[in-house]
Amino acid sequence: MPSRKNILVISQSSMMLEVLYTLKYKTMQAKDCMDGIRKTIRFVPDLILSDVDVPNLNGLSMARILGLLQINVPIILTSFVARFKKQALSYNNVIGFITTSTNRSEADKENLRMDFETIMTDAIGRKLPEPVYSYRFRQHEWANLLGISKRKKILVIEDNPSMKTLVMRRLDASDNYDLFSAEDGLEGVCKALLIAPDLILTDIRMPTLDGMAMSQIFYILNKPFPIVFLTAIDDASSRSKAQKVAGVLGYMHKKVLKDGPGFLKEIEGFIEKAETMRPAREEIYQKGESRELGKSSETIAT
């Protein structure tokens, strides 16, 4: 673990801030966990100290997102609720959990200091696991990426190989798009950040990182990629939930693939919609307002 210098603080009590000041740590505060992820990427602190119960995106979800993005900054989580401890410590990047108190006595302050220092002492010499996830560009993808083309770029994210092949063939039949593919949400995040697609066509239920959580990560990273969910899920609740996620243009059932021309017509409509909505979507992302995520952040901490 890095030498203790700079701590990114999220939703902590004045007592905890006093403890950090007494221990001579340099602190930077984030207004919430989304702001915390952005500042972690930008400033790379030595430690993140966050409460679990943060509105819109909680501390557990933040820890999972940073782990999925392979950003190896150690995290200490705090909460009044002790039952969160087991889940918090299940994440490789969480090095400790402090159960806080509503009391503000000197004894409580001393207990807080001792808990914090114990975690920091135990973490000396501890290294977080090295990232093991990898992804690759296929030969035709490199050609599309490096070539000079005015065609729209579409990224297809699908964990079922036969379904992904079908989607790619349907899209390729139009000869209007540069096509890229990914096998899950994490690979999709990596590729999207490199190619900046004009449209992402993604399944919802996938291993490692599902489609809704991936969409939220793009929001947190201020990357307003237009997203369409292509899924076999057909219940009204899932459809409503999916359409509330920031950046999502629409929702298509996979049975639309049976009609190749009809499928391509819908894709063309989404491309046009994405262009029309681009200024408004970029404005929402640049503001980075937490409320834009609505209730959808509950899908991340799983």
Secondary structure, DSSP 8 states (H G I E B T S, - for coil): ---S-EEEEES--HHHHHHHHHTT-EEEEESSHHHHHHHHHHH--SEEEEES--SSS-HHHHHHHHHHTT----EEEEES-TTHHHHHTTSTTEEEEEE--S---HHHHHHHHHHHHHHHHHTTT-------------HHHHHHHHS---SEEEEEE-S-HHHHHHHHHHHHTTT-EEEEEESSHHHHHHHHHHH--SEEEE-SS-SSS-HHHHHHHHHHTT----EEEEES---HHHHHHHHTSTTEEEEEEGGGGGSHHHHHHHHHHHHHHHHHHHHHHHHHHHHT-GGGGTTGGGGT--
